[in-house]
């Protein structure tokens, strides 16, 4: 239960300074209000652990199952996703009381011995990793919501950013060959990370650092957003429809580039990894640079040689920082790989099997974690995934090339 206590405490701390009005923000269908994240992560424990395993468990409000279910069809009907920001009641205090009720019931259940103890422990661990995912969504959804306020309010105080000199782009070479990809069975993993399987890699090269804001400005100044031949057809149509000319949250002011962050308006740090770019933009940049995006198998195989350390949620920065350009943290890195099932993949039985498997279409895989990802989630096999037009997450890129 140590992980459970840590995760639940961190979620509370992420919302400690928010106003009730902040908790209601829902700026688009892809995002959810902070209050909903608080309630949904509690409903997950209630639905998949307390209801089936805790004898005589009573929910404080059975209607919460309708309000705070996300997409689990087998768990029952759900409130419309795009209208979560209209749920003014229950209020924040009642949602926090719901969380406390769930916490107490989970602690009591975890102390009991019985034939289901092992399965309960597994589901509690799954619930903790589920909540860590929502911690990241909570802060990125909030950033998107706050960005519509013309006063550009800060979620947290601004912090000094380390000064970093421009780092020229260098490359690491990788031999390729037949490699094992996917989770090896040691420790926790989501179902989509397995089964482990063999993949043939042709010799390749990876950039030793992510693409930086300095790199991206060169792309923009060279007409990257105005050159249709650099873009996939769907990407160009999206760029035209959405009128993209910069990464999300950027603007020009007094001959300098600025961006909106969780610390409010900040000058763009030239040597920090670029963030809030879609797959379409990442792919266009790679074409402009004469390179490509890595496959997820290339990324995973190369990452095994580097320790999992970097700028994650625990640093408190909640924005990419200039640094040595390792493979972990700062920004999720787009790969060219579609999010599809690995060979012999089978979803778990029951509603919990809806967690990942049913989303394996029309999305792309990202690797490496970000400045808003809890470190405890990271492992070489971790697969994040989003639609190619989405930009509000901490998304960046690293270039690849054939050897």
Rosetta blueprint (number, residue, H / E / L):
1 X L
2 X H
3 X H
4 X H
5 X H
6 X H
7 X H
8 X H
9 X H
10 X H
11 X H
12 X H
13 X H
14 X H
15 X L
16 X L
17 X L
18 X L
19 X L
20 X L
21 X L
22 X H
23 X H
24 X H
25 X L
26 X L
27 X L
28 X L
29 X L
30 X L
31 X L
32 X L
33 X L
34 X H
35 X H
36 X H
37 X H
38 X H
39 X H
40 X H
41 X H
42 X H
43 X H
44 X H
45 X H
46 X H
47 X H
48 X H
49 X H
50 X H
51 X H
52 X H
53 X H
54 X L
55 X L
56 X L
57 X L
58 X L
59 X L
60 X L
61 X L
62 X L
63 X L
64 X H
65 X H
66 X H
67 X H
68 X H
69 X L
70 X L
71 X L
72 X L
73 X H
74 X H
75 X H
76 X L
77 X L
78 X L
79 X L
80 X L
81 X H
82 X H
83 X H
84 X H
85 X H
86 X H
87 X L
88 X L
89 X L
90 X L
91 X L
92 X H
93 X H
94 X H
95 X H
96 X H
97 X H
98 X H
99 X H
100 X H
101 X H
102 X H
103 X H
104 X H
105 X H
106 X H
107 X H
108 X H
109 X H
110 X H
111 X L
112 X L
113 X L
114 X L
115 X L
116 X L
117 X H
118 X H
119 X H
120 X H
121 X H
122 X H
123 X H
124 X H
125 X H
126 X H
127 X H
128 X H
129 X H
130 X H
131 X H
132 X H
133 X H
134 X H
135 X H
136 X H
137 X H
138 X H
139 X H
140 X H
141 X H
142 X H
143 X H
144 X H
145 X H
146 X H
147 X L
148 X L
149 X L
150 X L
151 X L
152 X L
153 X L
154 X L
155 X L
156 X L
157 X L
158 X L
159 X L
160 X L
161 X L
162 X L
163 X L
164 X L
165 X L
166 X L
167 X L
168 X L
169 X L
170 X L
171 X E
172 X E
173 X E
174 X E
175 X L
176 X L
177 X E
178 X E
179 X E
180 X E
181 X E
182 X L
183 X L
184 X L
185 X L
186 X L
187 X L
188 X L
189 X L
190 X L
191 X H
192 X H
193 X H
194 X L
195 X L
196 X L
197 X E
198 X E
199 X E
200 X E
201 X E
202 X L
203 X L
204 X E
205 X E
206 X E
207 X E
208 X L
209 X L
210 X L
211 X L
212 X E
213 X H
214 X H
215 X H
216 X H
217 X H
218 X H
219 X H
220 X H
221 X H
222 X L
223 X L
224 X H
225 X H
226 X H
227 X L
228 X H
229 X H
230 X H
231 X L
232 X L
233 X H
234 X H
235 X H
236 X H
237 X H
238 X H
239 X H
240 X H
241 X H
242 X H
243 X L
244 X L
245 X L
246 X L
247 X L
248 X L
249 X L
250 X E
251 X E
252 X E
253 X E
254 X L
255 X L
256 X E
257 X E
258 X E
259 X E
260 X E
261 X E
262 X L
263 X L
264 X E
265 X E
266 X E
267 X E
268 X L
269 X L
270 X L
271 X L
272 X L
273 X E
274 X L
275 X L
276 X L
277 X L
278 X L
279 X H
280 X H
281 X H
282 X H
283 X H
284 X H
285 X H
286 X H
287 X H
288 X H
289 X L
290 X L
291 X L
292 X E
293 X E
294 X L
295 X L
296 X H
297 X H
298 X H
299 X H
300 X H
301 X H
302 X H
303 X H
304 X L
305 X L
306 X L
307 X L
308 X L
309 X L
310 X L
311 X E
312 X L
313 X H
314 X H
315 X H
316 X L
317 X L
318 X L
319 X L
320 X L
321 X L
322 X L
323 X L
324 X L
325 X L
326 X L
327 X L
328 X L
329 X E
330 X L
331 X L
332 X E
333 X E
334 X E
335 X E
336 X E
337 X E
338 X E
339 X L
340 X L
341 X L
342 X L
343 X L
344 X L
345 X L
346 X L
347 X L
348 X L
349 X L
350 X L
351 X H
352 X H
353 X H
354 X H
355 X L
356 X L
357 X H
358 X H
359 X H
360 X L
361 X L
362 X L
363 X E
364 X E
365 X E
366 X E
367 X E
368 X L
369 X L
370 X L
371 X L
372 X L
373 X L
374 X L
375 X H
376 X H
377 X H
378 X L
379 X L
380 X L
381 X L
382 X L
383 X L
384 X E
385 X E
386 X E
387 X E
388 X L
389 X L
390 X L
391 X L
392 X L
393 X L
394 X L
395 X E
396 X E
397 X L
398 X L
399 X E
400 X E
401 X E
402 X E
403 X L
